[in-house]
Amino acid sequence: MKVFVTRRIPRPGLDLLKKEYTVEINPHDRVLTKEEIIKGIRGKDGLLCLLTDPIDKEVITAEPKLKMIASYAVGYDNIDVAVATQQGIPVSNTPGVLTETTAELAWALLFSVTRRIVEGDTFTREGKFKGWAPMLMLGQDVTKKTLGIVGTGRIGTAFALKSKGFEMNVLYTDEQRNEQLERELGAKKVPLSTLLKNSDFVSIHVPLTKATHHLIDEKEFHMMKKTAVLINTARGPIINEKALVKALKEQWIFGAGLDVYENEPEIPMELKNLNNVVLQPHIGSATVETRTKMALMAAENMSRGLKGNIPPNCVNKEVFLRKSTT
């Protein structure tokens, strides 16, 4: 069997695939176009793709031999899973493995914005530092402040638990109660409006759905404290970027830390020019350990799926239920 990989991933994952399959890898260090992906999967049994790849109906139905789609990511909103299911093709992702890593980055962003780390670094490198001054680069304290978590799945929960050392008051909003956070942190489940009005720091950890698209818009920014900091390591379109630029420019909030963007990889120049926002290039899972684990997980999912077994992280198991009844 043959597998097409849309971009080079850490070697252990590729080595695992090469033990059993003929593997073709995108030779370019860039995101492929949809047309290039279609060309790449011709004659292939498996597709190992990234979150940046558009895997829609046209791609999924382009190769009749295609038996398995393994995503090298937790999210899979770039894949038309409904079409894959109709075609009898299992789809897998890599959940869990990047939970702590992404939570750590969210904290790095929180501190970077709150203590103006990036701004201070630039200030110092440009030779503007002339010595200690009582009003130089004043930021905000974190300890004993109120932390608001929007979405308490794996990453949101891990992020919240890391606040314990800072003795923070934790508020969260989610469809379900999070008994672990309530038990360990005394966290309180509240409506989004209450969370936004009372939180000093707001961190977003919900998936991108129709319901969460532009969840944070101009109305929500006006609810927030002028001293609030907004962190997003989830998906860019959850925040209305135009409203965010306005909120930062007009100082409705203190600042923001972003790892994701509404029209990624495009970032508005207005956002780039602001010094009260810290921008990162979607590196939530970017550690050697985590990216290697993701590669191995994606490869294992692919191998299991091509052998006709349910991949460990299959997101459309109904494919196998359908096969068992036919």
C-alpha positions in Angstrom: 0.0 0.0 0.0 1.0 3.6 -0.6 0.7 6.7 1.7 0.9 10.3 0.8 2.2 12.7 3.5 1.3 16.4 2.8 4.4 17.8 4.6 7.4 16.4 6.3 6.7 15.4 10.0 9.2 14.2 12.6 11.3 11.3 11.4 10.0 8.6 14.0 6.5 8.8 12.5 7.8 8.5 8.9 10.1 5.6 9.8 7.1 3.8 11.4 5.1 4.2 8.2 8.0 3.2 5.9 8.3 -0.2 7.7 5.1 -1.3 6.1 4.2 1.1 3.3 5.6 3.0 0.4 5.6 6.6 1.5 5.6 9.7 -0.7 6.2 13.0 1.1 5.6 16.6 -0.1 9.1 17.7 -1.1 8.2 21.4 -0.5 8.4 23.1 2.9 5.1 24.8 2.4 1.3 24.2 2.5 0.2 22.4 -0.7 -2.7 23.7 -2.7 -5.8 21.5 -3.0 -4.8 20.7 -6.6 -1.4 19.5 -5.4 -3.0 17.3 -2.7 -5.3 15.7 -5.3 -2.3 15.0 -7.5 -0.4 13.6 -4.5 -3.0 11.1 -3.5 -3.4 9.6 -7.0 -2.8 5.9 -6.6 -2.5 6.1 -2.8 -4.3 4.2 -0.2 -3.7 6.6 2.7 -3.5 10.3 3.2 -1.6 11.8 6.2 -2.5 15.5 6.3 -2.1 18.6 8.4 -4.6 21.1 9.8 -3.6 23.5 7.1 -4.7 21.2 4.3 -8.2 21.6 2.8 -9.5 18.1 2.7 -13.0 18.6 1.2 -15.3 16.5 -1.0 -13.2 17.2 -4.1 -10.1 15.8 -2.5 -11.8 12.9 -0.7 -13.5 11.6 -3.8 -10.5 12.2 -6.1 -8.9 8.8 -5.5 -11.2 5.7 -5.4 -8.4 3.7 -3.7 -8.3 6.0 -0.7 -8.9 4.0 2.5 -7.7 6.1 5.4 -7.2 9.8 6.3 -4.9 10.5 9.3 -4.7 14.1 10.5 -1.5 15.3 12.2 -3.5 17.5 14.6 -6.1 17.5 17.3 -8.6 19.6 15.3 -10.1 18.2 12.1 -12.4 21.1 11.0 -10.3 21.2 7.8 -11.6 17.7 6.8 -15.2 17.1 5.5 -15.7 14.1 7.9 -19.3 13.7 6.7 -18.1 13.0 3.1 -15.3 10.7 4.3 -17.9 8.8 6.3 -20.2 8.5 3.3 -17.2 7.1 1.3 -16.4 4.6 4.1 -13.1 6.3 4.9 -12.0 6.4 8.5 -10.6 9.8 9.8 -8.3 10.1 12.8 -6.7 12.8 14.8 -4.0 13.2 17.6 -5.8 14.2 20.8 -4.4 14.3 24.3 -0.8 14.3 23.4 -0.5 18.1 23.0 -2.7 19.0 26.0 0.0 20.1 28.4 2.1 21.7 25.7 -0.6 23.9 24.4 -1.7 24.8 28.0 1.9 25.8 28.7 2.0 28.1 25.7 -1.3 29.8 26.8 0.4 30.6 30.1 3.5 31.9 28.3 1.3 34.2 26.3 -0.5 35.3 29.4 2.7 36.3 31.2 4.2 37.9 28.0 1.2 40.2 27.6 0.7 40.9 31.3 4.3 41.8 32.0 4.9 43.3 28.6 7.8 40.9 27.9 8.0 41.2 24.1 7.5 45.0 24.2 10.3 45.2 26.9 12.6 43.0 24.9 12.2 45.2 21.8 12.6 48.4 23.9 15.9 47.1 25.4 17.4 45.8 22.1 16.7 49.2 20.5 18.9 50.9 23.1 16.0 52.8 24.8 16.8 51.3 28.2 18.5 54.1 30.2 18.2 52.6 33.6 15.6 51.6 36.2 12.6 54.0 36.3 9.5 53.9 38.6 7.0 54.1 35.7 8.9 52.0 33.1 6.9 49.1 31.4 4.3 48.8 34.1 2.3 45.6 33.7 -0.1 43.8 36.0 0.1 41.2 38.7 -1.2 37.6 38.1 -1.3 36.2 41.6 -4.8 36.1 43.3 -6.5 37.6 40.2 -9.6 36.1 38.5 -9.0 33.7 35.6 -11.7 33.0 33.1 -11.6 29.8 31.1 -13.8 29.6 28.0 -14.1 25.9 27.3 -12.9 23.3 29.8 -12.0 20.3 27.6 -8.6 18.7 27.9 -6.5 21.8 27.2 -8.8 24.2 29.1 -8.7 22.0 32.1 -4.9 21.6 32.0 -4.5 25.4 31.6 -6.8 26.1 34.6 -5.1 23.5 36.9 -1.8 25.3 36.3 -3.2 28.4 38.0 -3.1 26.7 41.4 0.3 28.1 42.3 -0.9 31.6 41.7 -3.9 31.3 44.1 -6.3 32.5 41.4 -10.1 32.7 41.5 -11.2 30.6 38.6 -14.4 31.0 36.5 -15.3 28.8 33.6 -18.0 28.5 31.0 -18.8 25.2 29.3 -21.8 23.0 28.3 -20.9 20.5 31.0 -19.9 20.9 34.6 -16.2 20.4 35.3 -16.2 18.6 38.6 -12.4 18.3 38.7 -11.9 22.1 38.5 -14.6 22.7 41.0 -13.1 20.2 43.4 -9.4 21.1 43.0 -9.7 24.9 42.4 -13.1 25.9 43.7 -13.9 27.0 40.2 -17.3 28.3 39.4 -19.3 27.6 36.3 -20.9 30.8 35.0 -22.5 32.2 31.8 -20.0 33.7 29.3 -21.2 37.3 30.0 -20.5 36.9 33.8 -17.1 35.4 33.0 -16.1 38.3 30.7 -17.3 41.0 33.2 -15.4 39.6 36.1 -12.2 38.0 34.7 -8.8 39.7 34.7 -7.6 37.1 32.2 -9.7 35.3 29.6 -8.3 32.2 27.9 -10.2 30.5 25.0 -10.2 26.7 24.7 -13.3 25.9 22.7 -13.4 24.1 19.3 -14.4 26.1 16.2 -18.0 25.4 15.4 -20.9 27.4 14.0 -21.9 28.3 17.6 -18.4 29.5 18.5 -17.6 31.5 15.3 -17.1 35.1 16.5 -18.0 34.1 20.0 -15.9 37.1 21.1 -17.1 40.1 19.2 -17.5 43.8 19.8 -20.3 43.3 22.3 -18.2 40.8 24.3 -15.1 43.2 24.3 -17.3 45.9 25.8 -18.2 43.5 28.7 -14.6 43.0 29.6 -12.5 45.0 32.1 -10.2 47.7 30.7 -7.4 45.8 32.4 -8.3 42.4 31.0 -6.0 40.2 28.9 -7.4 37.9 26.2 -5.5 34.7 25.2 -6.4 32.5 22.2 -4.6 29.2 21.5 -7.7 27.5 20.1 -8.9 28.7 16.7 -8.7 32.2 15.2 -12.3 32.7 13.9 -13.6 32.3 17.5 -12.6 36.0 17.8 -13.8 38.7 15.4 -10.4 40.0 14.5 -11.6 43.4 13.3 -13.3 43.9 16.7 -10.2 42.7 18.5 -8.1 45.3 16.6 -10.5 48.0 17.6 -10.6 46.9 21.2 -6.8 46.9 21.4 -6.4 50.3 19.6 -9.0 52.0 21.7 -7.8 50.2 24.8 -11.1 48.6 25.7 -8.8 45.9 27.1 -5.2 45.8 28.3 -3.9 43.4 25.8 -4.1 40.0 24.0 -1.9 37.0 23.2 -2.6 35.1 20.0 -1.3 31.8 18.6 -4.1 31.5 16.0 -5.7 33.9 13.5 -9.0 34.4 11.7 -7.6 34.0 8.2 -4.4 32.1 9.0 -1.6 32.6 7.9 -2.7 36.1 7.0 -2.5 38.6 9.9 -3.9 42.2 9.5 -1.1 44.8 9.4 -3.2 46.8 12.0 -2.7 43.9 14.4 1.0 43.6 13.7 1.5 47.3 14.4 0.0 47.2 17.9 2.4 46.8 20.9 -0.3 45.5 23.3 -0.7 42.2 21.5 1.8 39.2 21.4 1.7 37.2 18.2 2.9 33.7 17.8 3.0 31.5 14.6 0.6 28.8 15.7 3.1 26.9 17.8 0.8 25.6 20.5 2.1 22.0 20.1 5.6 23.0 19.0 8.0 21.1 21.2 10.3 18.3 20.1 8.6 15.8 22.4 5.0 16.6 21.5 5.5 16.9 17.8 7.3 13.5 17.8 4.4 11.9 19.7 1.9 13.4 17.3 3.9 11.9 14.4 3.9 8.5 16.0 0.2 8.7 16.8 -0.7 9.7 13.3 1.4 6.9 11.8 -0.2 4.3 14.1 -3.6 5.6 13.2 -2.8 5.3 9.6 -1.4 1.8 9.9 -4.4 0.5 11.9 -6.8 2.0 9.4 -5.2 0.6 6.3 -5.3 -2.8 7.9 -9.1 -2.5 8.3 -9.0 -2.0 12.0 -10.4 0.9 14.0 -7.6 3.5 14.5 -7.0 4.4 18.1 -8.2 7.9 17.5 -10.9 7.5 14.9 -13.4 10.4 14.8 -16.0 8.6 12.7 -16.2 5.1 14.1 -19.6 4.7 12.4 -17.7 3.8 9.3 -16.8 0.5 10.9 -20.3 0.0 12.4 -21.7 0.4 8.8 -19.1 -2.1 7.5 -20.0 -4.7 10.1 -23.7 -4.5 9.1 -23.2 -4.9 5.4 
